[in-house]
Amino acid sequence: MDDYRYFRFRSVNKFLIDSIVNGALYCANPSRLNDPFDCQVDLRKSALYAMSQTSGVKREVLEKIANVDGYLDDIQQRMTKIGVCSFSLSLEEPLLWSHYADEHRGVSLMYQFSEDFLTDQTNEIVGVSDVTYGENPLSDWFIENIPDQIEDDFYDHFTTELLKRVLVIKSADWSYEQEARIIRQRAGELSIPNIYLKQVCFGLNTSDSDKRLIRKIIDSTGYSVDYCKIVKKESDFGIKAVEI
């Protein structure tokens, strides 16, 4: 059975404390994400750009899809209702600590989810995936996945695959994040059993008082976690995690 090990970087504030005490993670609506293109790529624009980059039968099929009344607009609207919970696959990326953990004063929480949890229908999770980065990842996907003809069941399958794709793509500028994400049917809190929080890591500049606070809350709330801290590497730049 597969396990999914993800890191989530946080500032030390009431939202972090509530998340730990209540055993929950917040899945944000696309309108609240820090990248205005994230889950909001213009589907029609991408399809039209893909058409300009191809020819023959594929171009004809793309043109049919783009011109089906309301088809792409309906998918675009569906994307506005989902919830996204973002993680990273990397613990030792300095920019993540700077951007999401209060300039290295925060923490990283490492979750290790089971496949059973992620596929449990009561959690309303519709997908789990690493993010794909590129200059035109959706247009490229259109070109690669358009068939030579439209079968009777084409739109059902194609809609599902298109949604899966558009919700997990970002510009190449964000590739340093090494992001993975959980996609839910709606925004809001996702309850996380205590067993899935495995590690708490403190940043380079996390204060001693915040370390004591987080450890007290974690240790008194039924978790069993390992602790580590970030230190500078021996080289000029770079960081690494060491157990404490």
C-alpha positions in Angstrom: 0.0 0.0 0.0 1.4 3.4 -1.0 2.0 6.2 1.5 2.1 9.9 0.6 4.6 11.9 2.5 4.0 15.7 2.2 5.4 18.8 4.0 3.2 21.8 4.9 4.9 25.0 5.8 3.2 27.3 8.3 3.7 30.4 10.4 3.2 30.0 14.1 -0.2 31.7 14.7 -3.7 30.9 15.8 -4.5 29.2 12.5 -1.7 26.7 13.0 -2.7 26.1 16.6 -6.3 25.6 15.6 -5.3 23.2 12.8 -3.2 21.1 15.3 -5.8 21.1 18.1 -8.7 20.4 15.8 -6.9 17.9 13.6 -7.8 19.6 10.3 -6.3 21.1 7.2 -7.9 23.9 5.2 -8.6 23.3 1.5 -8.7 26.7 -0.2 -11.0 27.9 -3.0 -9.0 28.8 -6.1 -9.9 32.5 -5.6 -7.8 32.5 -2.4 -4.7 30.9 -3.8 -1.6 33.2 -4.1 -1.2 32.5 -7.9 -4.0 34.1 -9.9 -3.5 31.5 -12.6 -3.7 28.5 -10.2 -6.8 26.4 -11.1 -8.0 29.4 -13.1 -6.2 28.9 -16.5 -8.5 30.1 -19.3 -9.6 26.8 -20.9 -10.8 28.4 -24.1 -7.6 30.4 -24.5 -5.5 27.3 -24.0 -7.6 25.3 -26.5 -7.3 28.1 -29.1 -3.5 28.3 -28.6 -3.3 24.5 -28.9 -5.2 24.8 -32.2 -2.6 27.3 -33.5 0.2 24.8 -32.8 -1.3 21.8 -34.6 -3.0 20.9 -37.8 -5.0 18.3 -39.6 -7.5 16.1 -37.7 -6.3 17.1 -34.3 -6.9 20.8 -35.1 -10.4 19.9 -36.4 -11.3 18.0 -33.2 -10.0 20.8 -31.0 -12.1 23.3 -33.0 -15.2 21.2 -32.4 -14.5 21.0 -28.7 -13.9 24.8 -28.4 -17.1 25.5 -30.3 -19.5 23.2 -28.3 -21.9 25.6 -26.7 -21.1 26.1 -23.0 -18.8 23.0 -22.7 -15.6 24.7 -21.7 -17.5 27.4 -19.8 -19.2 24.8 -17.7 -15.9 23.2 -16.8 -14.4 26.6 -16.0 -17.3 27.2 -13.6 -16.9 23.8 -11.9 -13.3 24.7 -11.1 -14.4 27.6 -9.0 -16.1 25.4 -6.4 -13.3 23.0 -5.6 -10.9 23.0 -2.6 -7.1 22.8 -2.8 -4.7 21.8 0.0 -1.1 22.4 -1.0 2.0 20.6 0.3 5.6 20.3 -0.8 7.7 17.2 -1.5 10.7 18.9 -0.1 11.7 19.9 3.4 15.0 21.5 2.7 14.1 24.2 0.2 15.0 27.6 1.7 12.5 29.6 -0.4 9.6 27.5 1.0 10.7 28.4 4.5 11.0 32.1 3.5 7.7 32.3 1.7 5.4 30.1 3.7 6.9 29.7 7.2 7.3 33.3 8.2 10.9 33.8 7.0 12.2 30.7 8.7 10.4 31.5 12.0 7.7 29.0 11.4 7.4 25.2 11.2 6.9 22.4 8.7 4.4 19.7 9.4 5.1 16.4 7.7 2.0 14.3 7.0 2.1 10.7 5.7 -1.2 9.7 4.3 -2.4 6.2 3.5 -4.1 5.5 0.2 -7.1 4.3 2.2 -7.5 7.8 3.7 -7.1 9.5 0.3 -9.6 7.3 -1.4 -12.2 7.3 1.3 -15.3 8.8 -0.3 -16.5 10.4 3.0 -13.5 12.7 2.7 -14.7 14.1 -0.6 -11.3 13.9 -2.1 -11.4 13.8 -5.9 -7.7 13.7 -6.6 -4.1 13.6 -5.2 -1.3 14.6 -7.5 2.1 16.2 -7.8 1.9 19.5 -9.7 3.2 19.7 -13.2 5.1 22.9 -14.2 5.7 24.4 -17.7 5.3 27.3 -20.0 2.1 26.0 -21.6 1.2 22.8 -19.8 -2.5 22.8 -20.6 -2.1 23.7 -24.3 0.5 20.9 -24.5 -1.9 18.5 -22.8 -4.7 19.4 -25.3 -2.3 18.6 -28.2 -1.2 15.3 -26.7 -4.6 14.0 -25.7 -6.9 15.1 -28.5 -8.1 11.9 -30.3 -8.5 11.6 -34.1 -12.2 11.4 -33.7 -15.0 12.0 -31.1 -16.6 8.8 -29.9 -20.0 8.6 -28.2 -18.6 8.6 -24.6 -15.8 11.1 -25.5 -17.0 14.1 -23.5 -17.5 12.3 -20.2 -14.0 10.8 -20.2 -12.4 13.9 -21.6 -14.0 16.2 -19.1 -12.7 14.1 -16.2 -9.2 14.1 -17.6 -9.2 17.8 -18.4 -10.3 18.6 -14.8 -7.6 16.4 -13.4 -5.0 18.2 -15.5 -6.0 21.8 -15.1 -6.2 21.5 -11.3 -2.5 20.4 -11.0 -0.6 22.6 -13.4 1.4 25.8 -12.7 3.9 28.1 -14.4 7.5 26.9 -14.5 8.3 29.9 -12.3 6.8 28.0 -9.3 8.8 24.8 -9.8 11.0 25.4 -6.8 7.9 24.6 -4.6 7.9 20.9 -5.7 4.2 21.0 -4.9 1.8 18.2 -4.3 -1.9 18.7 -3.6 -5.1 17.2 -2.4 -8.2 18.3 -4.4 -11.6 18.1 -2.8 -15.1 18.6 -4.1 -15.4 21.8 -2.1 -13.4 24.3 0.0 -13.3 24.1 3.7 -11.7 22.0 6.5 -10.6 18.4 5.9 -10.4 16.4 9.2 -7.0 14.6 9.6 -6.7 11.8 12.1 -3.7 12.3 14.4 -1.9 9.3 13.1 -1.1 11.0 9.8 1.0 13.8 11.4 4.5 12.2 11.7 7.0 15.1 12.1 7.3 18.7 13.2 10.3 20.6 12.0 11.3 24.0 13.3 12.9 26.7 11.1 16.2 28.4 11.4 14.7 31.3 13.3 11.8 29.7 15.2 11.9 31.3 18.7 12.4 29.1 21.7 9.1 30.2 23.1 7.3 29.1 19.9 9.1 25.8 20.0 7.9 25.2 23.5 4.4 26.2 22.7 4.1 23.9 19.7 5.7 21.0 21.5 3.3 21.5 24.4 0.3 21.5 22.2 1.4 18.6 20.1 2.4 16.4 23.1 -0.9 17.2 24.9 -3.2 16.6 21.9 -2.7 12.9 21.3 -0.1 13.0 18.6 3.1 10.9 18.4 5.6 12.8 16.2 9.3 13.2 15.7 10.9 16.6 16.0 13.7 18.1 14.0 15.1 21.5 13.2 16.6 23.2 10.2 20.3 24.2 10.4 22.7 25.7 7.9 24.8 23.4 5.8 28.6 23.5 6.0 28.7 25.0 2.5 28.1 28.7 1.7 24.3 28.2 1.2 21.7 25.6 1.8 20.0 24.1 4.8 19.4 20.6 6.2 17.2 19.0 8.8 18.6 17.4 12.0 16.7 15.4 14.6 16.2 16.9 18.1 
